[in-house]
Amino acid sequence: MFNTIRNAWRIPDLRKKLLFTLLVIVIFRLGSVIPVPFLDAVKLNALMASVDASGSALSYINMLTGGAFSYATIFAMGIAPYINSSIIMQLLSIAIPALERLSKNGEEGRKKIASITRVVTVGLGLAQGTAFFFYLHNSGITVYPTGAAAVFAAIVIILCFTAGTAVVMWLGEQINEKGIGNGISIILFAGIVARLPVTVGQLWSYFTYALAYPAEQWPYFIFVPLFVVLFLIVIWVIVFMQDAERRIPVQYAKRVVGRRMYGGQSTHIPVKVAMSGVMPVIFASAILSIPSTIQLFTGTPTEGFWAGFFNAFAPNGWLYMVLYFLLILAFAYFYMTIQYNPMEMANNIRSQSGAIPGIRPGKPTSDFIMKILSKLTLIGAFFLAFVAIIPLIYGALTGMSAMSMGGTSLIIMVGVALETVKQMEAQMMMRHYKGFLD
């Protein structure tokens, strides 16, 4: 990976893209530490310190935003509204014929869908910003609790959150156009990496607590090193699964065109096991952040139905784990249907006088490809789900709830790093390829 980055840095075009991506990350991190006005910083720090240490759903939002949520900054909503908007538009593109026609209408149709996605993103950012304001107001964080000044402060705070959502969305799109990698993934990656020192500090606090009270807290002498070992094992598994692929053999028949003979060679169609990348994890995480958004409106009840509801949707709750597992499976299959069309693949193979050995052309080939895709998707989805769930279970069993988001963070970090490196390698290969004219 480091060799790829070093080689890419030597190419002027790629160096500009890398510098632009780094500039966007710096802007994102600067916006993540600029707080909105009219808030009591001392009370905010006290409230968010308890939220961050609780391992609740709100601490999960804080992880996605790279700590911007805990400081109530202009980027406190992060990239989550844009992710939710993308999910909504992709689902509606299947359900609504007009949107489906737009999605299949080439570049012009995709631009219109992107414009609608931006509008929906701003709407969701406004809704989540309003929810976050009510949470801060009900917690006594706002400087002006009542009167005309309170109304003015509310409007300014909500508009700051909404504007921050629009700016983060714009930054992600700029990375897509002028930088390296996927904009959404890069911004998520930057936020999660920014939280790594906090995670290391939490690990160290568990260890020092055990040193201070060895007779009572001796299990942490085992839990902390075991977490580090699990961390390294999960990274190795993610890298291994990201590179794993199933190769479908294809044999092309010989054919004569003029005086030349074409075909007659054997090749294969590579299909990744983790073909959806990190997107199922990102989308499942975004969907499960909806209860925490509701919690911002209602506050954090201590008893009754809503208390049990929010406890179940906490990252260490059983309902959260089950739904997280199922949503990752569902989004993995959803992305498989978007990325691959078995009938189109079968028609392309037949049009080029090719065939899969032992399989008849046409529908049998399509059914064979679909069967392979379904099996690979199941394996890849189970891999993603287990990697995401294991740290949650570990945190619930050991009481290290603050570490419970390790699986999601690791999948996103490692997956984004590998995908970005592959994009750099592909662009370097294009620039080094001399072409048939040379």
Stockholm file with secondary structure:
# STOCKHOLM 1.0

chainA/1-438         MFNTIRNAWRIPDLRKKLLFTLLVIVIFRLGSVIPVPFLDAVKLNALMASVDASGSALSYINMLTGGAFSYATIFAMGIAPYINSSIIMQLLSIAIPALERLSKNGEEGRKKIASITRVVTVGLGLAQGTAFFFYLHNSGITVYPTGAAAVFAAIVIILCFTAGTAVVMWLGEQINEKGIGNGISIILFAGIVARLPVTVGQLWSYFTYALAYPAEQWPYFIFVPLFVVLFLIVIWVIVFMQDAERRIPVQYAKRVVGRRMYGGQSTHIPVKVAMSGVMPVIFASAILSIPSTIQLFTGTPTEGFWAGFFNAFAPNGWLYMVLYFLLILAFAYFYMTIQYNPMEMANNIRSQSGAIPGIRPGKPTSDFIMKILSKLTLIGAFFLAFVAIIPLIYGALTGMSAMSMGGTSLIIMVGVALETVKQMEAQMMMRHYKGFLD
#=GR chainA/1-438 SS CHHHHHHHHTSHHHHHHHHHHHHHHHHHHHHTSCBCSSBCHHHHHHHHHHHHHHTCHHHHHHHHTTTTTTTTBTTTTTTHHHHHHHHHHHHHHHHCHHHHHHHTSHHHHHHHHHHHHHHHHHHHHHHHHHHHHHHHHHTTCBSCCSSHHHHHHHHHHHHHHHHHHHHHHHHHHHHHHHSSSCHHHHHHHHHHHHTHHHHHHHHHHHHHHHHHSHHHHTTHHHHHHHHHHHHHHHHHHHHHHHHCEEEEEEEECCEEETTEEECCCEEEEEEETTTTTTHHHHHHHHHTTHHHHHHHHHCCCSSSHHHHHHHHTSTTSHHHHHHHHHHHHHHHHHHHHHHCCHHHHHHHHHHTTEECTTSCTTHHHHHHHHHHHHHHHHHHHHHHHHHHHHHHHHHHHHSCGGGTTHHHHHHHHHHHHHHHHHHHHHHHHHHHCCCTTC
#=GC SS_cons         CHHHHHHHHTSHHHHHHHHHHHHHHHHHHHHTSCBCSSBCHHHHHHHHHHHHHHTCHHHHHHHHTTTTTTTTBTTTTTTHHHHHHHHHHHHHHHHCHHHHHHHTSHHHHHHHHHHHHHHHHHHHHHHHHHHHHHHHHHTTCBSCCSSHHHHHHHHHHHHHHHHHHHHHHHHHHHHHHHSSSCHHHHHHHHHHHHTHHHHHHHHHHHHHHHHHSHHHHTTHHHHHHHHHHHHHHHHHHHHHHHHCEEEEEEEECCEEETTEEECCCEEEEEEETTTTTTHHHHHHHHHTTHHHHHHHHHCCCSSSHHHHHHHHTSTTSHHHHHHHHHHHHHHHHHHHHHHCCHHHHHHHHHHTTEECTTSCTTHHHHHHHHHHHHHHHHHHHHHHHHHHHHHHHHHHHHSCGGGTTHHHHHHHHHHHHHHHHHHHHHHHHHHHCCCTTC
//
